[in-house]
Amino acid sequence: MAVEVRDSIHEHFEYAPLIHHLAPLISVYGSWLVAAIIALECIGVPLPGEATLIAAALYAGSTHELSIWSVFVAGVLGGTIGNFIAFWVGREFGYRLLLRYGRYLHLSESRIKIGQYLFMRHGSKVIFFARFVPLLRSVVGFLAGANYMPWRDFWIANIAGAIVWVAIDAFGAYYLGAEIKRLAAPVGVAIGIVVLVIIVLIAVVLARHEKRLAIEAERAFPGPLRPVRTRRRK
């Protein structure tokens, strides 16, 4: 049965042969594999979290040996816990790394404060939408922690983003099945273009308004750089 599902998955995802090899692992380890790989991806380990989630959903739909709800819960738990660990690591060690090595990345004291200010004001949106972008999904938790994003805001956005992202991928693959092959390519291209445009626009806006943002960041976090553990926006 695992071989049949593996071949079916391979037909649906010719652009991603990696998924072809995941079905046998999923048949053995089930939802635990989904949770573990997604968690490690969110921590920063280069693993195919989204591919594993989709493969597990297709396996559940093709064999009914695995519950789609167990896949969904595993994906949400893996994404939430993985991002939490990354956030904690960033909070404990990332800020010190920014202070020590930021100058090598052209991160002045003012720019580090701008990062803290932006995560304080807009971190929830960043955490939520980063779920849908593979590279950002792997680093955003660490960046949020390093910039001392408020815990409560992080938790809400972290859980909400995980639920929506996992639901779209898991239930989409489960119910669409073979239609995934037809829809995945154009949707993937569209998302990639949108993400690229957004990144370019953000870079342009930050460059044009850096002085104003620096003033606002200094007003929010006056004085020399230091951890901002408890400050909240007013």
Stockholm file with secondary structure:
# STOCKHOLM 1.0

chainA/1-234         MAVEVRDSIHEHFEYAPLIHHLAPLISVYGSWLVAAIIALECIGVPLPGEATLIAAALYAGSTHELSIWSVFVAGVLGGTIGNFIAFWVGREFGYRLLLRYGRYLHLSESRIKIGQYLFMRHGSKVIFFARFVPLLRSVVGFLAGANYMPWRDFWIANIAGAIVWVAIDAFGAYYLGAEIKRLAAPVGVAIGIVVLVIIVLIAVVLARHEKRLAIEAERAFPGPLRPVRTRRRK
#=GR chainA/1-234 SS CHHHHHHHHHHHTTTCGGGGGHHHHHHHHTHHHHHHHHHHHHHTCCCCHHHHHHHHHHHHHHHSSSCHHHHHHHHHHHHHHHHHHHHHHIIIIIHHHHHHHGGGGTCCHHHHHHHHHHHHHHHHHHHHHHTTSHHHHHHHHHHHHHTTCCHHHHHHHHHHHHHHHHHHHHHHHHHHTTHHHHHHHHHHHHHHHHHHHHHHHHHHHHHHTHHHHHHHHHHHSCSSCCCCSSCCCC
#=GC SS_cons         CHHHHHHHHHHHTTTCGGGGGHHHHHHHHTHHHHHHHHHHHHHTCCCCHHHHHHHHHHHHHHHSSSCHHHHHHHHHHHHHHHHHHHHHHIIIIIHHHHHHHGGGGTCCHHHHHHHHHHHHHHHHHHHHHHTTSHHHHHHHHHHHHHTTCCHHHHHHHHHHHHHHHHHHHHHHHHHHTTHHHHHHHHHHHHHHHHHHHHHHHHHHHHHHTHHHHHHHHHHHSCSSCCCCSSCCCC
//
